[in-house]
Amino acid sequence: MPAVEMLRLTSSGTEAAMSAVRLARAATGRAKLIKFAGGYHGHADAVLVEAGSGVATLGIPGTPGITAGAAGDTLVASFNALPEVEAAMMRWPGQIAAIIVEPVAGNMGVVPPAPGFLEGLRRLTRADGSLLIFDEVITGFRLARGGAQERFGVTPDLTCLGKVLGGGLPIGAYGGRRAIMEQVAPAGPVYQAGTLSGNPLAVAAGLATLDVLDDRAYRQLEAAGARVAATLQSAANAAGIAITVNRVGSMLTAFFTGGPVHDYATARQASAAAYASWFQRLQAKGVSLPPSQFEAAFVSTAHDEEALAFLGRAMSDSFIGLRLAPAPG
Ligand SMILES: *Cc1c(COP(=O)(O)O)cnc(C)c1O
């Protein structure tokens, strides 16, 4: 990842995002953070505000245990809504330390960035003197060898990594421009450490994973993702069920809604109850989807022809007779 000139390993994505935010605040001398509704950046206090993933699934508004002080500097905008970001920057001039964003949202279901959205965040942060943090814990090494930043051609100041990076073992990492990363201790004054950070077991698993992720693997992932999305769509069409399939590479979500899904509010128009029935049906047929309308499904390199054909057969009648509960208010 060309934007990552220097890197610090951690044991989880939560630590990576938490540390990147701390570093951004230290590097800019500013306090405020902009995140997006439905964006999930681990469970550190500052980013557990209007968060996606399990928080969205359980319908918890924020979560108890987080003080107003810890969350008070976190501003929330709608994903894909540049005017909201611009308005926040006008309202708090010179006070925004960073924008943290999943470049392809994966924790409200998959929501791709609208054309120009990531470029807009880059332009606005540059003009404002704030930092752009890409949380690539899901997208890193999944969408491309160089992550979403390679795929979309937008360079952040800091990048958070995890998940694929550890090949199934616990790991996280954050990195970016040398001048910023050199402020982390011991080179600089921003403290961050961890007993198991960079532990040899997780790093060996991660390196072995990166070894197999060559161009061929990414072509395979792209083709398999497209095939699963097409299978889903045609099975739903055949059953007369309106779904919206969002997909980027090997990440995809079937939203049980007829309308487009471009942010958290539109994601929440989907029927989580219908998704749950569908999930249970497929599970009975031996297909494990994410257990929530608000999490991404991933195709992996282990999904070979046989697995994809099995999936296609399981999907074919999975939508028939599903009842769509009314969307939540
Ligand atoms: C999973 C996730 C995290 C947190 O990573 P953990 O290893 O679970 O702590 C952070 N950001 C994003 C985008 C994630 O999907």
PDBQT file of the ligand as one rigid body, heavy atoms in Angstrom, charges set to zero:
ROOT
HETATM    1  C1  LIG A 401     -14.173  -5.392  12.288  1.00  0.00    +0.000 C 
HETATM    2  C2  LIG A 401     -13.900  -3.951  12.090  1.00  0.00    +0.000 A 
HETATM    3  C3  LIG A 401     -13.157  -3.199  13.011  1.00  0.00    +0.000 A 
HETATM    4  C4  LIG A 401     -12.721  -3.759  14.334  1.00  0.00    +0.000 C 
HETATM    5  O1  LIG A 401     -11.824  -4.792  14.191  1.00  0.00    +0.000 OA
HETATM    6  P1  LIG A 401     -11.691  -5.887  15.380  1.00  0.00    +0.000 P 
HETATM    7  O2  LIG A 401     -10.513  -6.709  14.984  1.00  0.00    +0.000 OA
HETATM    8  O3  LIG A 401     -12.988  -6.623  15.414  1.00  0.00    +0.000 OA
HETATM    9  O4  LIG A 401     -11.457  -5.118  16.640  1.00  0.00    +0.000 OA
HETATM   10  C5  LIG A 401     -12.846  -1.894  12.691  1.00  0.00    +0.000 A 
HETATM   11  N1  LIG A 401     -13.235  -1.349  11.534  1.00  0.00    +0.000 NA
HETATM   12  C6  LIG A 401     -13.952  -2.032  10.625  1.00  0.00    +0.000 A 
HETATM   13  C7  LIG A 401     -14.323  -1.379   9.349  1.00  0.00    +0.000 C 
HETATM   14  C8  LIG A 401     -14.327  -3.349  10.879  1.00  0.00    +0.000 A 
HETATM   15  O5  LIG A 401     -15.089  -4.010  10.004  1.00  0.00    +0.000 OA
ENDROOT
TORSDOF 0
